[in-house]
């Protein structure tokens, strides 16, 4: 049974929030890419991508995340990801995929929305220049 891919938008504390659920793959990743571009085009350069309900991510999905990072940085914006240690069905798939590919360190990663939109929050140690600790299951 395939769960429908969905991206829903909102705002919290001056941050645009896109909640993503389902599979982030070759078929669905263009939808997320377009939503990120739409947010930036509308002037929202502080963006949180909540990936806590994504249970599968392939290289196309990773490519969209890296492209989103590049786009936001080109606007001098901020991008934060929500990748809880225990994601859907107690499996933090996206977290593991980004770690295995060696690109997780490129992102400011938070365990939940409250931490991600907290202006004083530290992204797994990134803000002080130290290497982030992996969120492990």
N, C-alpha and C positions, 0 to 999 in steps of 0.2 A: 504494500500500500504506500503510495507516494503522497506526502503531505504537500499541500500547495505552498509555493513560495510567496512570501508577502513582505512588503516594505511599507511601514506606516510611519508617518511623521508627526512631530510635535515639537514643543519648545519647553525648556526648563532652565531657569536661572541665566538667561541670555545665551544659552546653547541651543542650537538646532539638534534634535535627536531623531535619528532614523533607527527604528526597531526592525530588525531583519529576522525572518523565520523561514525554516525549510532548508532546502539544498541550495548552496551557492556554487553553481557550476557553469559550464559552457552555455547552457540554455538560459539560465536566470541571471547571470552576472551582468549582462547589458542593462537590465532593469535597475540594478543598484547603481551602476555607473551613471545612468541618466539621472537618477534621483539625486546623487551627489552633485552632479553638474547643475541641476536645477536649483539646489540650495545655494550653491556658490553664485550662480547667475542672479539670484534674488538678494544677494548681498550678505548672506549668512556665512561667515568665515570661521565660526567656532562651531565645530560639528562633532557630535558623539555618534558613533555607530555601535548600536547595541546588538552584538552577535550572540547573545546568550541563548537564543532559540534556533541557531543554525546548527544542524546536526551533521552536515556534510559540506566540505569545501574542497574544490579541486584547484588546479593551477590557474584556471580562469578567474576564480574567486579571489585568489591571492593577488593576481594581477590587478584586479579592480581595487583592492585595498591599497596596493602600492601606488597605483595611479591616483587614487583619492588623496593619499599623503602628499604626493608631488603637487597636485592641483592646489590643495589647501596651503601648502608651504609657499607656492608661487604668489599667493594672495596675502602672505604674511599672517595666515590664519592658524588655527589650532585644530588638530584632529585627535580624538581620544576613542579608544576601543573598549568595549565592555566584553571581557572574556573571563567569565567566572571559572574557578578551578573545577567546579562540577557543573557542567552545562546540561543540555538536554539528555535525559536518560543517564544521568551520572557520567557523562562522557564529554570531556572538553575537547572536542574534535578540532575546532579551529585553532585553539591554543596549541595543541600538539602539532598540527600541520605547520603553523608559522614557526614554531620552535625547530622542527625537523628541517625546515628549509633555511634556517638561520636568519630569518627576516623579522622575527618577533621583536628583536631589539630596536627596530626602526620605529616602533609605535609606542605611544603612551597608553599603557594598558591598566584598566581598573576592573575591580571585581563586581561593581554594581553601579547603577545610575547615580546614586547619591554621592559616591566618591568621585565619579567622573566629572560631575558638574561643580564640585567643590573647588573654588579658586585656590585654596591653600593646600589642596590634596597633592600628594606625591605619587607619581605613577611608578609604582614598583621600584622606587629609588632613582628613577631617571632624573628628576629635577635637581638632584645634588651632584649629578655627573657620574654616579656609580652605575655599574651594569645592573639591569633589573634581574631580580630573582624570578625564575619561572613559577607560574602558578601551577602547582602540581595536584593531581587527583589524590 
